[in-house]
Structure formats: C-alpha cells, structure tokens
Amino acid sequence: MITHTSTPSRLRILLVDDEPLVLDGLRRQFRQLRDRWEVSTAIGGELAIAELRRGAFDVVVSDMRMPGIDGIAVLAAAAEAQPGAVRFILSGYSEREDLLRSLGPAHRWLVKPCDLASLQLLVGRSLELRREISMPEVRQVMERVVPATSLPRAIRDLASDLSAAQPDAGRSLAAITQDPEIGPGMADLAGSLGLMPVGTDPAGGLLALPPGTVRAIALAWHLHRTCNLRNDTAIWRHGLLVSRLARRITAGLPGPEVEMATAAGLLHDCGRLVLTSLDDTNRIALALERRCSPNLEHAERSIFGCDHGLVGAAMLASWGLPDSVVEAVAWHHRPAPGRLDAAMAVHLADALSGAGEAACIDLGLLSVVGLHHRLQEWEAMAQQERQAIEQRHGTSS
C-alpha cells in the first residue's frame, strides 16, 4: 500500500519501510510540517520502486533491512530514475558489506532512531549541496578537467568504510597493497607528506596511519592519476595540517564523524589543484584578479563563476563519497550552522591553520552552537600541529 499527503509547491519526500507502524510514526511526525513537506510512504521495496516510476521526489528515505528489495536497492533505483533526489539510508546496522553497496546510491547513512529535527537539518543541507555542485559553472570546470571515471574497486571499497560504525582499513588495504600501481603510488604520496619514510612497504606504512588519512591519500592519488594534475606539495601539506586538526577537534564524536573529518581535511583544497590545472590563460587571469580581490575564493568566482570548494566537492560527489565529506569540502570557508560535525571541524581547522587565505572564525556561529569556550584550546592544538609538521619537513613558518 502507498499513501500520499499532497499539496503543490512543497518538497516531496518518499518514506520507505517494511513495517507499517514505523511509517505511521514517521507520517505523524511530518504532519506538523505539512506546509513544507508533501509526504508519501511505501511499505516495502517493491512498492517504493513502483512509486518512484510514477512520480518525482526531492528526497527518498529508506530503511535498510527489508525482505526482498532492500533499502540500497531502492536508492539505487531512485538514483537511476531520479538522479537529482537526495537519498538517505535509515538503519540500526552498519555492516561493511552494506556500506560497500551503499557507496553511490546513498548520500547519507542515518542511524536509528533519527529525530525529525535532525532529519530536516540534514535534508536541507543535502538539497543545498546538490544545488550548488550542480551549478552550470561547476559543471563547465568539471567537463574541462575531470574525466567521467569511476573509482577503482579497491579504492571504492576503502572509501566506503568512512561511514562504518567502527572504521577499519585493514581489509580494504590488503587489496590496495596487492595492486602494483595503487599501493606504491599511495606510499609515495604519503612519503612526500612525511607520513612514512620513502621506500617503506605500503602495507605496513599505510596501516599505521589513521583510517581517514589512508582513504584521503587513496582519493588524492586517484585524482592525480585521472586528471593529470600538478603535484602541489604545499597544498597537500596544508591539507595534512587541517586534517590533523579536524581529527583532534572531533575527538569524542562517533568514529565515522572523526574519520570523515580526517579525510575531508586532507582533501578540502583538492579543487585548487583542479583549477590550477586549467590552461595558462585562466591561470594568468586568476593571478591578476587575485591582486585586487579580498581573498582567493572571490577571485575564483570572478574568473570561473565558482570557487575551489565547490569544484572539489563536485568531483568527490561524482565518485559517490558521503555527503558529510562532500559538504565539508564544499563549505570549508562557510560552514552550515548546526552542530560540531565533520564540516564544522574542517572549517575551524582551516581557519586555525594560519593559511592566511582562510576566513576568520565566526565567533557568533561558535556561540550559537555552544563551542566558543573551546577556541583557546583549539588555538593551542593548531600551534602544536603546525610545529610538528614544520619539524617533520625541516621548515619554518
């Protein structure tokens, strides 16, 4: 049975579960928001797919464990039929095999129980993220630089573990280190960042790193390989500082949030590599514009119509990375208000890194989310991490 609550010009959401009582509870929660949401419910995967064929939806939220057609299959069908829809998996489980299958079909993996306020916040952020990374200006840059390729299986499996309740890179790294190209390539990049001695066996050296760092290195290696980008060590070293800071800022949050902050921190400026790989005319124009612009992002928007955060985010989204990572990259200079999460942590870490280009920390925003009292602690962390990286590379600020 499929039920509807219908009014024009509202966001359309399809809720899918095999338990009628669960759907009744969700429908009752959304009743207070009927001026903003048009709610449809489907009992089970088969009816959900039928509904997807009949109408368009802005958001699809499906339970994971259902008999027959499960939640990932429902979201895969939604991705094919309605690629612009935001797709969430709702589950009390996070088995690795399910996470591997969900990479791509699911934008977010929500753990039961998920309250309505949190769901609304995350849906709003995902919708805004889709709108921004789909802008024509972003697509034009992507078409010029980033080939339409998917992640290699070994890297896809490694990246999928970012959402796991207990992230473990061991199983995926076994496949990575057996690959004659990927393993040595990742080890070389890690070595250039001072994360492991050059020439170290990839298996042992990479396993000693935080899981989020390993996954980000794999994605960074794939980015260089597929897009033939210049290797800008300064950008990656800055990313390493932001990654280490973001990891410390999120300490105490659930494991997946910490690992996503770690990965997003290293990757947050990857869009700069994409923009600097464009032709000489664009690079010269950007350099000239930068002289009279208040910051790099303003100059980029003047030349390209978008900034490096959105370009990097669009690339990661095209590879099926979770929205928590994608939005942290997209908005690292302008985080969405809400709570301390991967996106907020990467913004704070970037601003605290002393990069010069970073936006100042919004003290009002910190007060709203109740974090202003931790600023002095984070500033001390930033100083420690800066000194550690400078000593590792034998440089000074």
C-alpha positions in Angstrom: 0.0 0.0 0.0 1.2 3.5 -0.8 -0.3 6.6 0.8 0.1 10.2 0.0 -0.4 13.6 1.6 -0.5 16.1 -1.3 -0.2 19.8 -1.8 1.6 21.6 -4.6 4.9 23.5 -4.3 6.3 21.7 -1.3 9.3 19.4 -1.1 8.2 15.8 -1.9 9.6 13.1 0.3 9.2 9.3 0.0 9.5 7.3 3.2 10.1 3.6 2.8 9.9 0.8 5.4 8.5 -2.7 5.6 6.8 -2.0 9.0 3.5 -0.1 8.8 3.8 1.1 12.4 7.1 2.7 11.7 5.7 4.5 8.7 2.7 5.7 10.7 5.0 7.2 13.3 7.1 9.0 10.6 3.9 10.3 9.0 2.6 11.6 12.3 5.9 13.5 12.8 5.8 15.1 9.4 2.2 16.2 10.0 3.3 19.2 11.9 5.4 20.2 8.8 2.6 19.8 6.1 3.1 23.3 5.0 6.6 22.4 3.8 6.5 18.7 3.0 4.4 16.6 0.7 4.8 13.1 2.2 4.4 9.7 0.5 5.0 6.4 2.2 5.6 2.9 0.7 5.5 -0.4 2.6 8.5 -2.3 1.3 10.9 -2.0 -1.6 8.7 -3.3 -4.4 6.0 -0.7 -3.8 8.7 2.0 -3.3 10.2 1.3 -6.8 6.7 1.4 -8.3 6.2 4.8 -6.7 9.5 6.1 -8.0 8.3 5.2 -11.5 5.1 7.1 -11.0 6.2 10.4 -9.5 9.1 12.7 -8.9 10.6 13.2 -5.4 13.1 15.6 -3.9 14.0 13.2 -1.1 13.9 9.4 -0.6 14.5 7.9 2.9 14.5 4.1 3.1 15.0 1.6 5.8 18.0 -0.6 5.1 16.9 -4.1 6.2 13.7 -5.1 4.3 12.7 -8.5 2.9 13.1 -8.9 -0.8 14.2 -5.5 -2.2 16.2 -3.8 0.5 16.9 -0.1 1.1 20.1 0.1 -1.0 18.3 -1.4 -4.0 15.5 1.2 -3.5 18.0 4.0 -3.5 19.9 2.6 -6.5 16.6 2.6 -8.4 16.0 6.2 -7.2 19.5 7.2 -8.4 18.7 5.8 -11.9 15.1 7.1 -12.2 15.6 10.5 -10.3 19.3 11.3 -10.0 18.6 14.7 -8.6 16.8 13.3 -5.5 18.5 13.3 -2.1 18.8 9.7 -0.9 19.2 8.6 2.7 19.5 5.1 4.3 18.0 4.7 7.7 19.3 1.8 9.7 20.2 0.4 13.1 23.1 -1.6 11.4 26.2 -0.6 9.6 27.6 -3.9 8.2 30.7 -3.4 6.0 29.1 -5.3 3.0 26.1 -3.0 3.2 28.3 0.1 3.3 30.2 -1.1 0.2 26.9 -1.4 -1.7 25.6 1.9 -0.4 28.5 4.0 -1.8 26.9 6.0 -4.5 23.2 5.1 -4.0 23.1 6.6 -0.5 24.1 10.2 0.1 23.9 9.7 3.9 23.6 6.7 6.3 21.4 7.7 9.3 21.4 5.6 12.4 18.1 4.8 14.0 16.4 6.4 15.8 16.7 9.7 13.9 14.6 12.6 15.2 12.7 14.8 12.8 14.7 17.9 13.6 18.0 16.2 12.6 16.4 14.7 9.5 15.1 18.1 8.4 18.5 19.7 9.0 20.4 17.1 7.0 17.9 17.0 4.2 18.2 20.8 3.9 21.9 20.7 3.8 22.0 17.9 1.2 19.5 19.7 -1.0 21.6 22.9 -0.9 24.7 20.9 -1.6 23.2 19.3 -4.6 22.0 22.7 -5.9 25.5 24.3 -5.6 27.6 21.5 -7.0 25.2 21.2 -9.9 25.5 24.8 -11.0 26.4 25.3 -14.7 29.7 27.0 -13.8 30.8 24.0 -11.7 29.8 21.6 -14.4 31.8 23.5 -17.0 35.0 23.3 -15.0 34.4 19.6 -14.3 33.9 18.9 -18.0 37.2 20.6 -18.9 39.4 18.9 -16.4 37.8 15.8 -14.7 37.2 12.8 -16.8 34.0 10.8 -16.2 35.6 7.9 -14.5 34.6 5.8 -11.5 36.8 4.8 -8.6 38.8 1.6 -9.0 37.2 -1.2 -7.0 40.0 -1.3 -4.4 39.7 2.5 -3.7 35.9 2.4 -3.7 35.9 -0.3 -1.1 38.4 1.6 1.0 36.4 4.9 0.8 33.2 3.2 1.7 34.5 2.3 5.2 34.3 6.0 6.0 30.7 5.6 7.2 31.3 2.4 9.2 30.5 2.4 12.9 34.0 1.0 13.6 36.1 2.2 10.6 38.8 -0.5 9.8 41.1 0.0 6.8 42.7 -3.4 7.2 40.6 -5.5 4.8 40.5 -2.9 2.0 44.2 -2.1 2.4 45.1 -5.7 1.8 43.6 -5.3 -1.8 45.3 -1.9 -2.2 48.7 -3.1 -1.3 48.5 -6.0 -3.7 47.8 -3.6 -6.6 51.2 -2.9 -8.3 50.2 0.7 -9.1 47.9 1.9 -6.3 49.9 0.7 -3.3 53.2 2.2 -4.3 51.5 5.4 -5.6 49.8 5.9 -2.2 53.1 5.2 -0.4 54.9 7.8 -2.5 52.3 10.5 -1.7 52.3 9.6 2.0 56.1 9.8 1.9 56.1 13.2 0.3 53.9 14.4 3.2 56.3 13.0 5.8 53.7 10.5 6.9 56.0 7.5 6.3 59.7 7.1 5.3 60.1 7.0 1.5 60.6 3.4 0.4 58.5 1.9 3.3 56.5 -1.2 2.5 53.0 0.2 1.6 51.2 -2.5 3.7 52.9 -1.7 7.0 53.3 2.1 6.4 49.7 2.8 5.4 48.2 0.6 8.1 50.0 2.7 10.7 48.1 5.8 9.6 44.5 6.9 10.8 41.9 5.2 8.5 40.5 8.6 7.4 44.0 9.7 6.3 44.6 6.5 4.3 41.3 6.9 2.5 42.1 10.5 1.6 45.5 9.6 0.3 43.9 6.9 -1.9 41.5 9.5 -3.3 44.2 12.1 -3.8 46.3 9.6 -5.7 43.4 8.7 -7.9 42.7 12.4 -8.5 46.3 13.0 -9.7 46.3 9.9 -11.9 43.0 10.5 -13.6 43.2 14.3 -14.1 47.0 14.5 -14.7 47.3 17.3 -12.1 50.3 19.1 -11.0 51.6 17.8 -7.6 51.5 20.9 -5.3 53.1 19.7 -2.1 52.3 22.9 -0.3 48.5 22.3 -0.8 48.8 18.7 0.4 50.9 19.8 3.5 48.3 22.4 4.3 45.7 19.7 3.9 47.6 17.5 6.3 47.6 20.2 9.0 43.9 20.8 8.5 43.3 17.0 8.6 45.2 16.5 11.9 43.5 19.5 13.5 40.0 18.4 12.4 40.7 14.9 13.8 41.5 16.4 17.2 38.6 18.8 17.1 36.1 15.9 16.5 37.7 13.6 19.2 34.8 12.3 21.2 32.3 12.2 18.4 31.3 8.9 16.8 34.0 7.1 14.9 32.6 7.8 11.4 32.4 11.5 12.0 36.1 11.6 13.1 37.3 9.6 10.1 35.2 11.8 7.7 36.6 14.9 9.2 40.1 13.5 8.8 39.6 12.6 5.2 37.8 15.9 4.3 40.6 17.9 6.0 43.3 16.4 3.7 41.1 16.8 0.6 39.5 20.2 1.3 41.6 22.1 -1.2 41.7 19.5 -3.9 39.6 21.8 -6.1 42.5 24.3 -6.1 44.6 21.6 -7.9 41.8 21.2 -10.5 41.5 25.0 -11.1 45.3 25.4 -11.4 45.4 22.6 -14.0 43.4 24.7 -16.5 45.1 26.5 -19.4 47.6 29.3 -19.0 45.1 32.0 -19.9 42.9 31.1 -17.0 45.8 30.8 -14.6 47.1 34.3 -15.6 43.6 35.8 -15.3 43.2 34.3 -11.8 46.6 35.6 -10.7 45.7 39.1 -11.9 42.3 39.0 -10.3 43.8 37.8 -7.1 45.7 41.0 -6.7 42.6 43.1 -6.3 40.3 40.6 -4.6 39.8 40.3 -0.9 40.5 36.5 -0.9 41.2 33.6 -3.2 37.6 32.4 -3.3 36.3 35.8 -4.5 38.9 35.8 -7.3 38.0 32.3 -8.3 34.3 33.2 -8.5 35.1 36.3 -10.6 37.0 34.2 -13.2 35.2 30.8 -13.1 31.8 31.6 -11.5 32.5 29.1 -8.7 35.2 28.5 -6.1 37.6 25.6 -5.5 35.5 24.3 -2.6 32.6 23.5 -4.9 34.8 22.1 -7.7 36.5 19.7 -5.3 33.1 18.8 -3.8 31.6 18.1 -7.2 34.4 15.8 -8.0 34.1 13.8 -4.8 30.3 13.6 -5.2 30.8 12.2 -8.7 32.8 9.4 -7.0 30.0 8.6 -4.6 31.6 10.0 -1.4 29.3 10.5 1.6 27.7 14.0 1.9 29.5 14.5 5.2 32.8 14.6 3.3 31.4 16.4 0.2 29.9 19.3 2.2 33.0 19.6 4.4 35.0 20.3 1.2 32.3 22.4 -0.4 31.8 24.7 2.5 35.1 24.8 4.3 35.0 28.6 4.2 31.3 29.0 5.0 30.0 26.1 7.2 26.3 25.4 7.6 25.1 26.3 11.1 24.1 23.4 13.3 26.4 21.4 15.4 30.0 20.2 15.6 30.5 17.7 12.8 33.0 17.0 10.1 32.1 20.1 8.1 32.3 22.4 11.1 35.6 20.8 12.2 37.2 21.3 8.8 36.2 24.9 8.7 37.6 25.5 12.1 40.8 23.7 11.4 41.3 25.6 8.1 40.7 28.9 9.8 43.1 28.0 12.7 45.8 26.7 10.4 47.3 30.1 9.8 47.0 29.7 6.0 46.3 33.4 5.5 43.6 32.8 3.0 41.2 31.2 5.4 38.1 33.0 6.5 38.1 34.3 10.1 36.3 32.2 12.6 32.8 33.4 13.1 32.6 33.8 16.9 28.8 34.3 16.7 28.5 31.0 15.0 30.6 29.3 17.7 28.4 30.8 20.4 25.2 29.6 18.7 26.5 26.0 18.6 28.0 26.3 22.1 31.6 26.0 21.2 33.1 29.4 21.8 34.7 28.3 25.1 36.9 25.8 23.2 38.5 28.3 20.9 41.6 28.8 23.1 42.1 25.0 23.4 41.9 24.6 19.6 44.4 27.5 19.0 46.9 25.7 21.2 46.2 22.5 19.2 46.9 24.3 16.0 50.2 25.6 17.2 51.2 22.1 18.3 50.3 20.6 14.9 52.0 23.4 13.0 55.2 22.9 14.9 55.1 19.1 14.4 54.7 19.4 10.6 57.4 22.1 10.4 59.8 19.9 12.3 59.0 16.9 10.1 59.8 18.8 6.9 62.6 20.8 8.3 60.8 24.1 7.5 59.8 27.2 9.4 56.8 29.5 9.1 
